[in-house]
C-alpha cells in the first residue's frame, strides 16, 4: 500500500537519547514499512546532547538543535514550521509501540470526522494511564496530589471511542490543517497545561477530539512535578495562567 498520507512525527528530547532510540526502534518494528510514510523531526532541547540518527528509515528527517532550552509548546510549534505531513503527530520520548496504531488512528480520524485522536496509554503492567481527563479545576488538581487518588478510566462508547475534555500531549495525531487553524500551542505555557489549553480551544472552535480505546501504546510516566520543586513551580505557574484565562472561562460554560 502506498496511498497513506505523509505523517510528520515531532519528538522533543531533554537528554532522552536512550529513550528515543527505543521509541524509534519500536515504531520501525511495529509500523508496516511500506504502508505508512513518516517525516521525523527531532528537537534537541539541550543542544548537542542528542546524537545523530540514521535518516534512512524515514521518508525525511530533520534535526533541530536549540541554542537555549525552549518550552514544550514552542518546541513543537517550531517543528510544525518545517513539517511536511498532511498529519502531525506529537510524541513523548518515553513511549514504546508494541503493535501498529497509526493506520487505525487515521481511520478513526476520518470515520468520526475528528480533529485530534490518541490511543489509550498504558504502563508496563497494562494499567490504563490518566492521559485523558475531564476539564481540570483548581480543586481537582489539588485532589490528584493527595494520598488515595486513583484515576478512573472513562467508559468507551459503542464504537470504542472515549470523549474526554482534553488529551495529554504525550501522544496526539491530528490533521496539520487543524493544528494550523488553532495557531499551534500557546508558547506562554512552559511545560504544563498547554495541552489542556489547546484541547479547550479546539473544542471551543467546534472541533472534536477522542481516544480510541482499542489501541494501546506503552508509557513510563515520570511525574516530574511531584518530585522536583522547579517543575512543581512551573506546574503552578501554568495552572494559574490557564485558570485566569478567557479560554477557561469560555470552556467552563460549554
ZAMARGU-4260 file (C-alpha; in steps of 0.2 Angstrom, whole numbers, plus 5000, padded with zeros to 4 digits):
<rodrens>
0) 5000/5000/5000 | 5007/5017/4995 | 4992/5028/4997 | 4994/5033/5015 | 4997/5051/5018
5) 5013/5058/5025 | 5013/5059/5044 | 5026/5071/5052 | 5031/5065/5070 | 5038/5078/5082
10) 5048/5072/5097 | 5057/5084/5109 | 5072/5077/5119 | 5078/5084/5136 | 5093/5072/5136
15) 5082/5057/5131 | 5094/5049/5118 | 5092/5031/5125 | 5073/5033/5126 | 5072/5040/5109
20) 5082/5025/5102 | 5070/5013/5109 | 5055/5023/5104 | 5061/5025/5086 | 5066/5006/5085
25) 5048/5001/5091 | 5040/5012/5078 | 5050/5004/5064 | 5047/4987/5070 | 5028/4989/5074
30) 5023/5000/5059 | 5021/4992/5042 | 5036/4998/5032 | 5028/5000/5015 | 5011/5007/5022
35) 5015/5022/5032 | 5027/5036/5027 | 5034/5047/5041 | 5044/5063/5042 | 5053/5063/5058
40) 5058/5079/5067 | 5069/5078/5082 | 5072/5093/5093 | 5087/5093/5104 | 5082/5105/5118
45) 5098/5104/5127 | 5110/5107/5112 | 5121/5093/5107 | 5115/5081/5120 | 5106/5071/5106
50) 5117/5061/5094 | 5115/5060/5075 | 5102/5047/5070 | 5101/5037/5054 | 5089/5045/5042
55) 5087/5031/5030 | 5071/5023/5039 | 5061/5039/5037 | 5053/5047/5022 | 5063/5063/5028
60) 5072/5068/5043 | 5075/5084/5052 | 5086/5088/5067 | 5083/5104/5076 | 5096/5109/5090
65) 5091/5124/5101 | 5104/5136/5107 | 5094/5138/5123 | 5080/5127/5130 | 5063/5131/5125
70) 5046/5125/5132 | 5035/5111/5126 | 5023/5121/5116 | 5036/5132/5107 | 5047/5117/5103
75) 5033/5108/5094 | 5027/5124/5086 | 5044/5126/5078 | 5044/5108/5072 | 5027/5111/5064
80) 5035/5126/5054 | 5046/5113/5045 | 5033/5099/5045 | 5028/5092/5028 | 5015/5079/5033
85) 4996/5080/5030 | 4995/5074/5048 | 5005/5080/5063 | 5010/5068/5077 | 5016/5074/5094
90) 5025/5060/5104 | 5034/5059/5121 | 5051/5051/5120 | 5047/5038/5133 | 5033/5029/5123
95) 5035/5012/5116 | 5025/5005/5102 | 5021/4986/5103 | 5009/4985/5088 | 5004/4996/5074
100) 4992/5011/5078 | 4994/5024/5065 | 4984/5017/5051 | 4970/5014/5063 | 4971/5031/5071
105) 4970/5038/5053 | 4954/5028/5050 | 4947/5034/5067 | 4950/5052/5062 | 4941/5050/5045
110) 4927/5039/5051 | 4922/5050/5065 | 4927/5067/5057 | 4938/5071/5072 | 4952/5084/5073
115) 4963/5075/5086 | 4964/5057/5091 | 4975/5047/5103 | 4977/5029/5108 | 4975/5023/5126
120) 4991/5025/5136 | 4996/5010/5147 | 5011/5007/5159 | 5022/4991/5159 | 5008/4982/5168
125) 4995/4986/5156 | 4986/4998/5168 | 4977/5012/5159 | 4986/5029/5162 | 4977/5046/5165
130) 4982/5053/5148 | 4964/5060/5146 | 4953/5068/5159 | 4939/5080/5162 | 4942/5099/5162
135) 4953/5102/5177 | 4948/5113/5191 | 4959/5121/5205 | 4951/5109/5217 | 4954/5093/5206
140) 4972/5097/5203 | 4975/5098/5222 | 4965/5082/5225 | 4975/5072/5212 | 4991/5075/5223
145) 4983/5069/5239 | 4985/5051/5245 | 4972/5039/5239 | 4969/5047/5222 | 4966/5034/5208
150) 4962/5038/5190 | 4945/5030/5184 | 4946/5027/5165 | 4931/5033/5155 | 4919/5021/5148
155) 4920/5020/5129 | 4905/5022/5118 | 4899/5008/5106 | 4912/5011/5094 | 4926/5010/5107
160) 4929/5029/5107 | 4931/5039/5123 | 4926/5058/5123 | 4936/5067/5136 | 4938/5086/5138
165) 4957/5085/5135 | 4970/5073/5130 | 4988/5074/5137 | 5001/5080/5124 | 5011/5064/5126
170) 5003/5057/5110 | 4992/5067/5098 | 4988/5064/5080 | 4979/5077/5071 | 4977/5084/5053
175) 4990/5098/5050 | 4976/5109/5045 | 4968/5108/5062 | 4985/5112/5071 | 4987/5127/5059
180) 4970/5133/5062 | 4972/5134/5080 | 4989/5143/5078 | 4998/5128/5087 | 5000/5128/5106
185) 5002/5143/5117 | 5020/5145/5120 | 5017/5155/5136 | 5014/5138/5144 | 5032/5132/5148
190) 5028/5113/5152 | 5011/5110/5159 | 4993/5114/5153 | 4997/5119/5136 | 4989/5103/5131
195) 4973/5107/5141 | 4973/5125/5133 | 4975/5118/5116 | 4961/5105/5118 | 4950/5118/5125
200) 4952/5130/5111 | 4949/5115/5099 | 4933/5111/5107 | 4928/5130/5108 | 4931/5130/5089
205) 4918/5116/5086 | 4931/5103/5083 | 4931/5085/5090 | 4944/5075/5100 | 4944/5057/5105
210) 4953/5042/5112 | 4952/5026/5103 | 4951/5013/5117 | 4955/4999/5105 | 4973/5005/5103
215) 4987/5005/5116 | 5004/5012/5117 | 5015/5010/5132 | 5022/5024/5143 | 5034/5026/5158
220) 5027/5041/5167 | 5040/5052/5175 | 5028/5064/5186 | 5042/5076/5187 | 5032/5090/5195
225) 5029/5078/5210 | 5047/5075/5213 | 5056/5092/5209 | 5052/5109/5216 | 5056/5118/5200
230) 5044/5108/5190 | 5031/5110/5203 | 5033/5129/5202 | 5031/5128/5183 | 5015/5117/5185
235) 5008/5130/5197 | 5013/5145/5186 | 5004/5136/5171 | 4989/5132/5181 | 4987/5150/5186
240) 4989/5156/5169 | 4975/5144/5162 | 4963/5146/5176 | 4963/5165/5174 | 4962/5164/5155
245) 4947/5168/5144 | 4948/5151/5137 | 4945/5143/5154 | 4930/5154/5157 | 4923/5150/5140
250) 4925/5132/5141 | 4918/5131/5158 | 4901/5137/5150 | 4902/5125/5136
</rodrens>
